Amino acid sequence: MNTTLLQSQSRCGRSVHSSSRKHASVRVYASNWDPENLFKGTAPKSGIIERRLMQKQVQTDKEFAKAVAMARDEDQKQVMFRRQSRTPPTDHIELVEYFLNTQADDMEFEVARCRPQLTPEFFKQLGTLVGQERFSPKPDEERLAELDTLRQYLTEATEAVDKAVQANISAVDRMKKLLSAQDKKAMIKEMAENNEIDVALMDLLQSNIEAARGAGEEKAAEFMEKVKAAA
């Protein structure tokens, strides 16, 4: 193996170099070693290990395999694998470190996934960590800023997730009402007059269309597409 590339992950949207933080993780990519012929004659690309691990997980996890099959491109598949390969801890302090070591692009996903753990007790523990660092005899200003920023972000993101869940529940009820109506044009008109047709409903219909196609249910997908177009 002639060349290796080192890349540190970002923490809470900030780039952290391995020399400045013990929490920074390093990813090593082989650039021209391909013992399993993963590239099949193409120019070497980064992420050999990730691709091989993803292949193995697809073979053992049916739900993950289904989601990967629906992914539109290689980048999306890599993101899905990266997220699936991490397991959120249950301990409050460990969960704080978990978030600090989460890539900025994954924060919204992780907040939604960990929402049940973001309890008042968790935020109390996070506040304690902020206070301990702030009033330490020799406070680490960088870590204090990270903890404070994380607390503010998680507070706002948790509220946003809760609102989105409520909006989605409402959208599910409205979609059921629309799809089960005998006269769908009349129902669409009624719902439009009551301001019940919104972005949440359209997004939900689109998600169901994509899910139906992924499951091979083309007629159901076409039916919902017609309803969506009419709305």
N, C-alpha and C positions, 0 to 999 in steps of 0.2 A: 504494500500500500504506500504509494508515493506522496500523497497529499491528504491532509486533513483540514477541515474548516471548523473553526470554533465560533459559536454564536451564543451569547447570553440572552436569557429571556427578559422581557420587560415586566416590571412589577407595578401594578396599579397604574399603568399608562406611562411609567417612567422607565427609561433604559437603565439597567443596573449592571455594572461591570463586575466580573467575578472577583476582581481584586478589592472592590469596595464593600462587598456584602457577602457574608458566608452563606446567605440564603439563595444567592443567584445560582441557577442551574446552567450547566453547559451541555450543549448538544454536539456530538461529534459525528460528522458525515464522512464516509469513505467516498473518494471521488473516482477511483478507477479500479476497485476490487469488487468483482461480481461473481463469486463462486457458484451461485445458484442460477445464473443466467437470467436475472430479473429484467435486464435491459434488452435482451434479445437483439443485439446488434446495433442498438441506438447509442447515442453519445451518453456518457455517464451523467447522472443527475444526483442531487442530494437526497437523502432520506431512504437509503436502501433498507436500513433496519426497520424504520417505521412501516415501509410497505410490506416487508416480510411478516412483521407482527400483525399488521392489519389482515393479511391473507389468512393467518392462523385464526384470528378472532372471528373472521367471517365464517370460517368452517365450523366453529363451535357455538356461536351465538346467533340464533336464527333471527331474532328481532333486529340485531345490529346489521346482519347481512341484508335484511329487507330494506333497512334505511340506507345502507350504502348503495344498494342497487338503484334506489330512487335519486341518489345524488347526481347532480348535473355535470360535474366535472371533477378532475383529479384533486384540485385544491379543496373543494368542498368535502371530498372523501377524507382527505388528510386532516381537516379540521374536526370532522366527526370522530375519527379515530383518536386524535389527541384528547378530545374531551371524554370519550368513552374509556380511555386508558387510565384516567385519574379517578380516585375514590375519595370523596370528601370525608374527613375525620369527624367523629362525634364529639370529641373533646373541644370545649370552647376555645381554649388557647391555641390548640393545634389548628382549629378552623380559621382563626385569625391569620396564622402563618400560611395556611393554604391559600387564602385570598391574596395575601401579600405576594405570593409566588405565582399568581394566576396572570396569564397574559391579558393585556388590555382588551383584546378582541373577544376574550372568553368571559369577561366579567358579568355581562348581562345573563349569559347562559348559566353561569355558576350561581348567581343570585337566585334565579328561578329554580334551579335544581335544589339549592340548599335552603329555600324559603322556610320549610318547616323547622329548621334548626336556628333560624334568625329570630330567636325569642327575646323577650325582655331580659332574661338571664344572660343571654349571649351579649347583648348590648351593654349590660351592666359590667360584665367581665372586660369587654373592650374598653369601656370608660375607665375601668380600674387600671388597665395597662397604659392608657394615655396618661392618667394621673401619676402613676409610678415613674414613667419616663420623664414627665415634665418636672417633677419635684425631686428627681434623683440628684445626688451631689454633683455628678458629672453627666448631665443628660446628653443623649445622642440626638442631636438636632435633626439629623436625617431620618432616623427611625421615628422620632416624635412626629415629624411632618407626615410620614407615611401612615402612621396609626391614626392621626387626626383626619387626614384625607380619606382614609378607608372608612372611618366611622361616619363621616358626612355622606360619603358615596353610598354606603350600605343603607343608611337611613332613608335617603331619597329613593334608591333603587327598590327597596322593599315596599315602599308606598306605591311606587309605579307598578310593581308586579301585582300587588293586591287589587289595584284599580283595573289592571288588564284582565285579571281572573274574573272579576265581576262583570266586566264588559263581555268577556267570552261566554260566560254562563248565559247572559242575556241574549247574545248572538245565537247560541245553540238553540235556545227556546224559540227564537224567531225563525231560524232556519227550519226547524221541525214544523212550525206552523205553516210556513211557506210551501215546503215540499209535500206536506200532507193535504193541502187545500185541493178541493175538487176543481175549482176555477182559479187557476194560478194567476191569470191576468188581473182578475178582480181583487185577489189577495194582495198582489203587488201594488195595485193602485191604493188599496186601503192602507197598507203599511207605509207607502210613500206619504200619504196624507197625514199619518201619525208620526212621521219622522222616524220610522223604525228601520229604514234601509240606510245603513251607514258603512263606514270602512270596515268595522269589525265583522259585519255580516258578509261583506264581499270577500274579505280575507278568509273567513271560515269556509265559504263556498269553494273558493279556489283551493284551499287545503284539502277539502274533501274530493275535489275533482282530481287532484294529483294523487291522492291516496287510492282512489278508485282505479286510476290508470295503472298505478304501481301494482295493484292486486289483479290486474287483467280484466277489470269490470268496465269494459269500454262503453257499454250501453248506459250504465249508471253515470259515467263521467260525461257522456254527451248530453244526457238529460239535465244534469246540473249545470252544464255549460249554457244550455238554452235558457234555463231559469235565470242564471246570472246575467246573461245578455239582455233578457227582458227587463230585469230589474234596473 
